[in-house]
């Protein structure tokens, strides 16, 4: 039996991301050329921002390919679901670096301002915003792209977000924000001569994007470090197991991928019941209660003064079948 958990089918999200990569790369070149030609820091920053985002989106595509191509590989004990969190975390780091560069470069331009050709830079900034909005709509159609896009999270999720797509969506939103700020700065500079707004908007955009990057890296790292998804959820699982009139030695819950939670529970039975039947009942309870995709149950039967450990039963909700072993090991 393969121990690997099936990788979720995100083929639609992968196709959406591929289309956005192409669009972003084309717009990136246009903004960089026009931004440097017109001396617009806001437009140039947006262009470089898109350049790094094109690379990060490419990393997202690699994540989809890697997870899909190794689906069912028994070397991955819990499947390849965490690949999505890994690439999301890497994208968050890129996002944070870009934000820092925007702040530093904008601060430099405040100290040594350059003449800006507002009339030529403004149309390109408007086109850039429209392109980013189109890309955001494309990604929002996928599962996970619209979830918690501003870096915050809620405690009662079931781990169903595609963090890979969420990272791509945040990169596009960051591009849209820098384009919007660039438009505001260019219009104000042309109409009122407030040239200082151009680099100032670069600072504002950098700070906002830093917050998004922090939220994304925090959420992705929680999955990578196997943190408990939610304490209330663990309490609910404990209540379900305790309903079988057993003592709970340990109960672990963690995310193994988008929409995939795993639970390992060790219980002690002092009533001399059939260990196999007890394990099956406990394993069947948990997926129904909390959308847990994989359950491993270990029953320790008390025999006199000794506790005899019975091997685990694994319940895989993705395949809707059970696997158990009845042999025991003395302590």
ABEGO torsion letter per residue (X at the ends): XBABBBBBBAAAAAAAAAAAAAAAAAAAAAAAAAAAAAGBAAAAAAAAAAAAAAAAAAAAAAAAAAAAAABGBAABAAEAAAAAAAAAAAAAAAAAAAAAAAAAAAAAAAABBBBBBAAAAAAAAAAAAAAAAAAAAAAAABBGAABGAAGBBBAABAGABBAAAAAAAAAAAAAAAAAAAAAAAAAAAAAAGBAAAAAAAAAAAAAAAAAAAAAAAAAAAAAAAGBBABAAAAAAAAAAAAAAGBBBABBBBBBAEBGBBBBBBBBBBAAGBBAAAAAAAAAAAAAAAAGBABBBBBBBBBBEABBBBBBBBBBBAAAGBBBBBABBBBX
